[in-house]
Amino acid sequence: MAFKVGDIVMLKSGGPPMTVVQLNTATSLHASWFAGHKNERAQFHPDSLVAYEEPKKK
């Protein structure tokens, strides 16, 4: 899937929702998320991410 800046994503293996903040190449992007009150940022391979979907309310 091709992501764009502003997309909300998460790791396929789980974890917090993250916002795509920078596209580097077809093989890397930077995403940002909050861990408590701290803003974290890391580089990911797009194949390790999926689009985030809000959990459905019952």
MOPAC internal coordinates of N, CA, C and O (Angstrom, degrees):
PM7 1SCF
backbone

  N    0.0000 0     0.00 0     0.00 0    0    0    0
  C    1.4620 1     0.00 0     0.00 0    1    0    0
  C    1.5296 1   108.94 1     0.00 0    2    1    0
  O    1.2310 1   120.59 1   -40.82 1    3    2    1
  N    1.3033 1   116.47 1   139.18 1    3    2    1
  C    1.4640 1   121.27 1   177.56 1    5    3    2
  C    1.5273 1   108.73 1   -91.35 1    6    5    3
  O    1.2310 1   120.80 1   -62.21 1    7    6    5
  N    1.3121 1   116.07 1   117.79 1    7    6    5
  C    1.4600 1   121.00 1   178.54 1    9    7    6
  C    1.5189 1   109.23 1   -94.26 1   10    9    7
  O    1.2310 1   121.15 1   -20.67 1   11   10    9
  N    1.3341 1   115.40 1   159.33 1   11   10    9
  C    1.4578 1   120.71 1   175.91 1   13   11   10
  C    1.5232 1   108.55 1  -131.18 1   14   13   11
  O    1.2310 1   120.59 1   -18.69 1   15   14   13
  N    1.3164 1   116.48 1   161.31 1   15   14   13
  C    1.4589 1   121.47 1   178.74 1   17   15   14
  C    1.5257 1   108.52 1   -56.53 1   18   17   15
  O    1.2310 1   121.05 1   -47.60 1   19   18   17
  N    1.3281 1   115.59 1   132.40 1   19   18   17
  C    1.4576 1   121.61 1  -179.57 1   21   19   18
  C    1.5176 1   113.51 1   101.00 1   22   21   19
  O    1.2310 1   119.95 1   163.31 1   23   22   21
  N    1.3336 1   117.71 1   -16.69 1   23   22   21
  C    1.4664 1   120.35 1   177.88 1   25   23   22
  C    1.5243 1   110.17 1   -65.48 1   26   25   23
  O    1.2310 1   120.86 1   -34.08 1   27   26   25
  N    1.3251 1   115.95 1   145.92 1   27   26   25
  C    1.4587 1   122.27 1   174.73 1   29   27   26
  C    1.5238 1   106.82 1   -98.56 1   30   29   27
  O    1.2310 1   120.87 1   -54.81 1   31   30   29
  N    1.3228 1   115.95 1   125.19 1   31   30   29
  C    1.4601 1   121.94 1  -175.14 1   33   31   30
  C    1.5244 1   109.31 1  -132.50 1   34   33   31
  O    1.2310 1   121.13 1    -9.44 1   35   34   33
  N    1.3239 1   115.45 1   170.56 1   35   34   33
  C    1.4550 1   120.66 1   169.88 1   37   35   34
  C    1.5175 1   108.24 1  -149.83 1   38   37   35
  O    1.2310 1   120.86 1   -19.93 1   39   38   37
  N    1.3200 1   115.97 1   160.07 1   39   38   37
  C    1.4536 1   120.13 1   177.41 1   41   39   38
  C    1.5191 1   109.87 1   -65.13 1   42   41   39
  O    1.2310 1   120.22 1   -35.71 1   43   42   41
  N    1.3183 1   117.18 1   144.29 1   43   42   41
  C    1.4636 1   120.91 1   176.43 1   45   43   42
  C    1.5206 1   110.33 1   -58.69 1   46   45   43
  O    1.2310 1   120.31 1   149.49 1   47   46   45
  N    1.3234 1   117.01 1   -30.51 1   47   46   45
  C    1.4621 1   121.67 1  -179.04 1   49   47   46
  C    1.5246 1   112.79 1   -81.49 1   50   49   47
  O    1.2310 1   120.08 1   177.42 1   51   50   49
  N    1.3391 1   117.46 1    -2.58 1   51   50   49
  C    1.4588 1   122.09 1   179.64 1   53   51   50
  C    1.5189 1   111.09 1   108.60 1   54   53   51
  O    1.2310 1   121.01 1    -0.32 1   55   54   53
  N    1.3165 1   115.68 1   179.68 1   55   54   53
  C    1.4570 1   120.79 1  -179.78 1   57   55   54
  C    1.5113 1   111.03 1   123.30 1   58   57   55
  O    1.2310 1   120.68 1     5.58 1   59   58   57
  N    1.3372 1   116.31 1  -174.42 1   59   58   57
  C    1.4607 1   120.13 1  -176.20 1   61   59   58
  C    1.5259 1   112.08 1   -75.89 1   62   61   59
  O    1.2310 1   120.43 1   -23.44 1   63   62   61
  N    1.3386 1   116.78 1   156.56 1   63   62   61
  C    1.4645 1   119.84 1   170.84 1   65   63   62
  C    1.5319 1   108.54 1   -63.23 1   66   65   63
  O    1.2310 1   120.80 1   -37.99 1   67   66   65
  N    1.3262 1   116.08 1   142.01 1   67   66   65
  C    1.4619 1   121.84 1  -179.15 1   69   67   66
  C    1.5257 1   108.49 1  -132.32 1   70   69   67
  O    1.2310 1   120.73 1   -28.79 1   71   70   69
  N    1.3201 1   116.20 1   151.21 1   71   70   69
  C    1.4622 1   122.07 1   177.97 1   73   71   70
  C    1.5211 1   109.49 1  -103.88 1   74   73   71
  O    1.2310 1   120.60 1   -51.12 1   75   74   73
  N    1.3255 1   116.46 1   128.88 1   75   74   73
  C    1.4671 1   120.57 1   175.51 1   77   75   74
  C    1.5271 1   107.42 1   -69.62 1   78   77   75
  O    1.2310 1   120.73 1   -57.69 1   79   78   77
  N    1.3396 1   116.21 1   122.31 1   79   78   77
  C    1.4636 1   120.61 1  -177.35 1   81   79   78
  C    1.5252 1   113.66 1  -112.82 1   82   81   79
  O    1.2310 1   120.20 1   163.95 1   83   82   81
  N    1.3404 1   117.23 1   -16.05 1   83   82   81
  C    1.4685 1   119.57 1  -179.57 1   85   83   82
  C    1.5217 1   109.31 1  -158.97 1   86   85   83
  O    1.2310 1   120.94 1   -43.77 1   87   86   85
  N    1.3242 1   115.82 1   136.23 1   87   86   85
  C    1.4593 1   121.69 1   173.44 1   89   87   86
  C    1.5165 1   107.36 1  -104.40 1   90   89   87
  O    1.2310 1   120.36 1   -54.22 1   91   90   89
  N    1.3183 1   116.92 1   125.78 1   91   90   89
  C    1.4650 1   120.24 1  -178.98 1   93   91   90
  C    1.5178 1   111.29 1   -98.02 1   94   93   91
  O    1.2310 1   120.60 1   121.82 1   95   94   93
  N    1.3086 1   116.46 1   -58.18 1   95   94   93
  C    1.4616 1   122.58 1   179.90 1   97   95   94
  C    1.5192 1   106.73 1  -148.36 1   98   97   95
  O    1.2310 1   120.39 1     5.97 1   99   98   97
  N    1.3018 1   116.85 1  -174.03 1   99   98   97
  C    1.4661 1   120.25 1   175.91 1  101   99   98
  C    1.5200 1   110.85 1   -68.39 1  102  101   99
  O    1.2310 1   120.69 1   167.65 1  103  102  101
  N    1.3325 1   116.28 1   -12.35 1  103  102  101
  C    1.4616 1   118.79 1  -176.48 1  105  103  102
  C    1.5209 1   114.09 1  -114.41 1  106  105  103
  O    1.2310 1   119.40 1  -172.51 1  107  106  105
  N    1.3243 1   118.74 1     7.49 1  107  106  105
  C    1.4647 1   118.56 1   175.24 1  109  107  106
  C    1.5207 1   111.77 1  -159.33 1  110  109  107
  O    1.2310 1   122.16 1   -30.44 1  111  110  109
  N    1.3352 1   113.46 1   149.56 1  111  110  109
  C    1.4565 1   120.95 1   174.10 1  113  111  110
  C    1.5159 1   107.70 1  -147.75 1  114  113  111
  O    1.2310 1   121.09 1   -19.14 1  115  114  113
  N    1.3295 1   115.51 1   160.86 1  115  114  113
  C    1.4610 1   120.89 1   176.42 1  117  115  114
  C    1.5195 1   107.97 1  -107.89 1  118  117  115
  O    1.2310 1   121.53 1   -41.78 1  119  118  117
  N    1.3268 1   114.68 1   138.22 1  119  118  117
  C    1.4589 1   120.87 1   177.66 1  121  119  118
  C    1.5223 1   108.41 1  -130.54 1  122  121  119
  O    1.2310 1   121.04 1   -26.48 1  123  122  121
  N    1.3181 1   115.62 1   153.52 1  123  122  121
  C    1.4554 1   122.45 1  -177.15 1  125  123  122
  C    1.5209 1   109.20 1  -127.83 1  126  125  123
  O    1.2310 1   120.71 1   -33.07 1  127  126  125
  N    1.3432 1   116.26 1   146.93 1  127  126  125
  C    1.4637 1   122.31 1   179.15 1  129  127  126
  C    1.5145 1   108.30 1  -154.90 1  130  129  127
  O    1.2310 1   120.57 1   -12.52 1  131  130  129
  N    1.3196 1   116.52 1   167.48 1  131  130  129
  C    1.4563 1   121.69 1   178.04 1  133  131  130
  C    1.5152 1   109.90 1  -103.96 1  134  133  131
  O    1.2310 1   121.06 1   -48.34 1  135  134  133
  N    1.3384 1   115.57 1   131.66 1  135  134  133
  C    1.4648 1   123.37 1   172.21 1  137  135  134
  C    1.5240 1   104.70 1  -114.05 1  138  137  135
  O    1.2310 1   120.86 1   -84.06 1  139  138  137
  N    1.3339 1   115.97 1    95.94 1  139  138  137
  C    1.4611 1   119.51 1  -171.06 1  141  139  138
  C    1.5165 1   108.48 1    69.75 1  142  141  139
  O    1.2310 1   120.38 1    57.76 1  143  142  141
  N    1.3342 1   116.87 1  -122.24 1  143  142  141
  C    1.4706 1   121.08 1   178.58 1  145  143  142
  C    1.5241 1   112.13 1   -99.38 1  146  145  143
  O    1.2310 1   120.42 1  -178.47 1  147  146  145
  N    1.3341 1   116.80 1     1.53 1  147  146  145
  C    1.4663 1   120.98 1  -176.63 1  149  147  146
  C    1.5253 1   110.76 1   -97.86 1  150  149  147
  O    1.2310 1   121.02 1   -49.59 1  151  150  149
  N    1.3282 1   115.66 1   130.41 1  151  150  149
  C    1.4630 1   121.46 1   176.86 1  153  151  150
  C    1.5250 1   108.01 1   -84.88 1  154  153  151
  O    1.2310 1   120.58 1   -61.81 1  155  154  153
  N    1.3167 1   116.50 1   118.19 1  155  154  153
  C    1.4638 1   122.59 1   179.20 1  157  155  154
  C    1.5266 1   108.92 1  -103.00 1  158  157  155
  O    1.2310 1   121.25 1   -22.74 1  159  158  157
  N    1.3328 1   115.20 1   157.26 1  159  158  157
  C    1.4657 1   120.84 1   178.51 1  161  159  158
  C    1.5197 1   107.73 1  -149.90 1  162  161  159
  O    1.2310 1   120.80 1   -41.71 1  163  162  161
  N    1.3332 1   116.08 1   138.29 1  163  162  161
  C    1.4623 1   119.91 1   179.77 1  165  163  162
  C    1.5198 1   109.71 1  -152.07 1  166  165  163
  O    1.2310 1   121.51 1   -14.37 1  167  166  165
  N    1.3179 1   114.71 1   165.63 1  167  166  165
  C    1.4623 1   122.66 1   179.19 1  169  167  166
  C    1.5236 1   108.70 1   -99.26 1  170  169  167
  O    1.2310 1   120.53 1   -41.56 1  171  170  169
  N    1.3353 1   116.60 1   138.44 1  171  170  169
  C    1.4561 1   122.26 1  -178.12 1  173  171  170
  C    1.5219 1   110.44 1  -135.67 1  174  173  171
  O    1.2310 1   120.89 1   -26.07 1  175  174  173
  N    1.3131 1   115.91 1   153.93 1  175  174  173
  C    1.4628 1   121.63 1   169.88 1  177  175  174
  C    1.5292 1   105.98 1   -83.36 1  178  177  175
  O    1.2310 1   119.13 1   -48.17 1  179  178  177
  N    1.3213 1   119.27 1   131.83 1  179  178  177
  C    1.4714 1   120.84 1  -177.85 1  181  179  178
  C    1.5297 1   114.01 1   -55.38 1  182  181  179
  O    1.2310 1   119.91 1   150.02 1  183  182  181
  N    1.3298 1   117.78 1   -29.98 1  183  182  181
  C    1.4638 1   119.91 1  -179.71 1  185  183  182
  C    1.5255 1   112.68 1   -68.07 1  186  185  183
  O    1.2310 1   119.99 1   165.28 1  187  186  185
  N    1.3376 1   117.63 1   -14.72 1  187  186  185
  C    1.4638 1   120.64 1   179.56 1  189  187  186
  C    1.5242 1   112.17 1   -89.36 1  190  189  187
  O    1.2310 1   120.23 1  -179.91 1  191  190  189
  N    1.3476 1   117.16 1     0.09 1  191  190  189
  C    1.4644 1   122.16 1  -174.66 1  193  191  190
  C    1.5201 1   112.32 1  -118.18 1  194  193  191
  O    1.2310 1   121.62 1   -23.69 1  195  194  193
  N    1.3305 1   114.51 1   156.31 1  195  194  193
  C    1.4657 1   122.10 1   171.68 1  197  195  194
  C    1.5229 1   107.66 1  -132.31 1  198  197  195
  O    1.2310 1   120.58 1   -22.01 1  199  198  197
  N    1.3224 1   116.50 1   157.99 1  199  198  197
  C    1.4631 1   120.77 1   175.03 1  201  199  198
  C    1.5253 1   108.29 1   -65.75 1  202  201  199
  O    1.2310 1   120.58 1   -43.34 1  203  202  201
  N    1.3275 1   116.49 1   136.66 1  203  202  201
  C    1.4663 1   121.59 1  -179.89 1  205  203  202
  C    1.5187 1   109.50 1   -78.18 1  206  205  203
  O    1.2310 1   121.03 1   -43.21 1  207  206  205
  N    1.3151 1   115.64 1   136.79 1  207  206  205
  C    1.4638 1   121.52 1   174.44 1  209  207  206
  C    1.5164 1   108.44 1  -122.49 1  210  209  207
  O    1.2310 1   120.68 1   -48.13 1  211  210  209
  N    1.3311 1   116.30 1   131.87 1  211  210  209
  C    1.4652 1   120.97 1   176.84 1  213  211  210
  C    1.5201 1   109.13 1   -58.63 1  214  213  211
  O    1.2310 1   120.00 1   -41.89 1  215  214  213
  N    1.3331 1   117.60 1   138.11 1  215  214  213
  C    1.4737 1   118.65 1   174.69 1  217  215  214
  C    1.5262 1   109.73 1   -61.19 1  218  217  215
  O    1.2310 1   120.92 1   -39.58 1  219  218  217
  N    1.3079 1   115.85 1   140.42 1  219  218  217
  C    1.4702 1   120.00 1   179.81 1  221  219  218
  C    1.5221 1   109.57 1   -73.95 1  222  221  219
  O    1.2310 1   120.94 1   -44.45 1  223  222  221
  N    1.3320 1   115.80 1   135.55 1  223  222  221
  C    1.4657 1   120.94 1   178.21 1  225  223  222
  C    1.5146 1   109.38 1   -83.49 1  226  225  223
  O    1.2310 1   121.29 1   -38.92 1  227  226  225
  N    1.3047 1   115.14 1   141.08 1  227  226  225
  C    1.4730 1   120.17 1  -179.32 1  229  227  226
  C    1.5002 1   111.43 1   -87.85 1  230  229  227
  O    1.2310 1   120.10 1   180.00 1  231  230  229

